[in-house]
Every structure is written in C-alpha cells, then in structure tokens.
Amino acid sequence: MKTRDIEPFFATLKAANPMPVTELEYTSVFELLAAVLLSAQATDVSVNKATRRLFSVANTPQAVLDLGLERLEGHIKSIGLYRTKAKNLLATCGLLVGQHGGKVPRSREALQALPGVGRKTANVVLNSAFGEAVMAVDTHIFRVSNRTGLAPGKTPLEVELKLLRRIPPGYLVDAHHWMILHGRYVCIARKPLCWQCAVAPWCDFKPKTAAPPV
Ligand code: SF4
C-alpha cells in the first residue's frame, strides 16, 4: 500500500464507525484484563457468556482469589483451555493484590510480568483501557495488514512495528478496533468479501474477489 493511500484507507474505516469499541464486555480495567486473558483461541461471544456469569459474582482480583480454583473453573469451563486460563487468572490476581494494590498496572513491563499476559494482551489493555497508541496484533490484524500491503510481515511483532510507523498518529488509538472489525466481518480469513469492501480502492490484494452469482 502506498503511503498516500493510508490516510483515505483509515478515513473510510473511521467514517463507517467513528467510535469503535471492543466486542468484549467489561466495565473496569480488571474486567477487560480478565476477559482478554480468557479470550485466547476463543470467540468474544463465548467469553462474554462466561464473564457475565463470572463478573456477577467476582469482578475484582480479591474476589476472584476468594472464589478459588474450582469455582473459578466452574464459571469459565465453556471456554477453551479453561483449566490453564483459570490457573493464570488466579496467579495474575495474586500478583495484582500482592504487588499492585489490587489495581491493573499501566506499564507494559508490569503487565507482561503477569501470568498468561503476553505482548498482545498487554497491548489490548494499554490501548482499550488506557487509550495508549499501541497496536495489539491478533490474527485479524495480521491478515489485514499483510493482504492490504499496509504492513506486511512474517511475525506479529514485525507487523506491529510497521503499523506503528505507517499509521498516521490521528488514527493510531482506534486503528486496532477498526482493523479487527474489518478482518472479522469483511476481510475474512477464508475468502475476503472484496466486492463489498469500502477500502478496496487502496488495498493491494489481487485479484479482488467478486460477488457470488445469484
Ligand atoms: S479489498 Fe478484499 S483483501 Fe482488500 S481489505 Fe477489502 S476485503 Fe480485504
């Protein structure tokens, strides 16, 4: 994608959705962290279903600790990898209470020191909860970045660093959400819906897909 195409690409995504938000449901920074931690290899819909139950009984680090492993597993067992995620969430809550006064820290280093929290999860929290201009590269953003030519790369980190260099500052905070939603509903994994894509004029992908015959 040429540099001059990046501005209209994001202006078009913004026009369609001026205030994008994550589809994960949360009402506090801790709930967001817990939801993202539980969301690896699971859909947002399945995570929301489980966290509605969980957060109604425990939505602070201390309350999750008080639940204990068995009851925590009972609340999230509809989500894939729930045993590992329950252990990580409990250990994370232990560190939040023990080292951070029960609050979610705002630094990447402290976030990534929490069990089950990698660079992507830390970036989601820094971006969605704290409004920082960082890019969490998930499978959708990785695909859209490569297909469109916006930020081609072999690894999520390579794509992340290119996106940070190429996306105009005014679009950076919300770019994460625009690109995820675009990848989830239009530039989908199996076969992108190019014929109904608003940003097709600036996308390098060739050949563009056509509408199926009716
Ligand atoms: S034109 Fe096609 S490949 Fe390009 S962003 Fe749109 S859906 Fe994706």
Boltz pocket constraint, residues with backbone or C-beta under 6 A from the ligand:
constraints:
  - pocket:
      binder: B
      contacts: [[A, 144], [A, 147], [A, 148], [A, 186], [A, 187], [A, 188], [A, 192], [A, 193], [A, 194], [A, 195], [A, 197], [A, 198], [A, 199], [A, 200], [A, 203], [A, 204], [A, 205], [A, 208], [A, 209]]
      max_distance: 6.0
